[in-house]
């Protein structure tokens, strides 16, 4: 893409936390700039220190940080970066979270539980953020938790282009891993012009990450099943769903997800499964020990860079990704 044109009245500056420096550098490169130099280190007791090496007064700041391992440290570092920018008189601060931490706790399922997705939004606002940008939030309602503009980006166009070049569209059935993801899966059916199937499952409320798969709603026999979700954590959902699809006669199962969390034992589960391929983006860094021949990683940097460019130039983010919105 073309580099951003700077004017005397506006100055774009991109900042990258230590959570996913490779992605931050890639986004800056797409924008035709570089990350603003900074110092960031931990004190002996774990406290984080941040200092920027250039003046940020009056700039339009974009703070990129993936909420990865250690997620709490990554979030705190981004909050500190925002606070430093606010106190140094940045004109506008946009928090860019390719993966928005704590998004799965977006409502109370039972009494005495937190709504940490809202807490996250409040923390960023208090720190000084004017705008929030995220990729494939766990639920769309999280957009309403932040008191300010939210740019909700979708990786669907990137993932869909890959699968269209990989598989004959006539053979595809899009599969939602549960009833709660049906609306997302329907966007996929519109893009791929493919039929939809749904996995009916129930989680054990007393055991974290434990999923019980029951049945498939829809015809998957002889089909290439494209199982779509926003994230892969321990891999339990996708591997059990794949087994169920194969039991119902599926010819092949390919998994597409935006966020590759890949907590243990996800890598081993994927390796030992009958899944043909798992495709994710690099919203989260994936170290070599979590990679395998079945894992494909696509770059999300062009998507984020285009969105930043639209915000900086007062363009339309929605116009770029309208096909994925619904």
Buried (B, 14 or more C-beta within 10 A) or exposed (E): EEEBEEEEEBBBBBBBBBBBBEBBBBBBBBBBBEBBEBEBEEEEEEEBEBEBEEEBEEBBBBBBBBBBBEBEBBBBBBBBBBBBBBEBEBBBBBBBBBBBBBBEBBEEEEEEEEBBBBEBBEBBBEBBBBBBBBBBBBBBEBBEBBEEEBBBBBBBBBBBEBBEEBBEEEBBBBBBBBEEBBEBBBBBBBBBEBBBBBBEBEBEEEEEEEBEBEEBBBEBEEBBBBBBBBBBBBBBBBBBBBBBBBEBEBBBBBBBBBBBBBEEEBBEBBBEBEBBBBBBBBBBBBEEEBBEEBBBBBBBBBBBBBBBBBBBEEEEBEEBBEEBEE
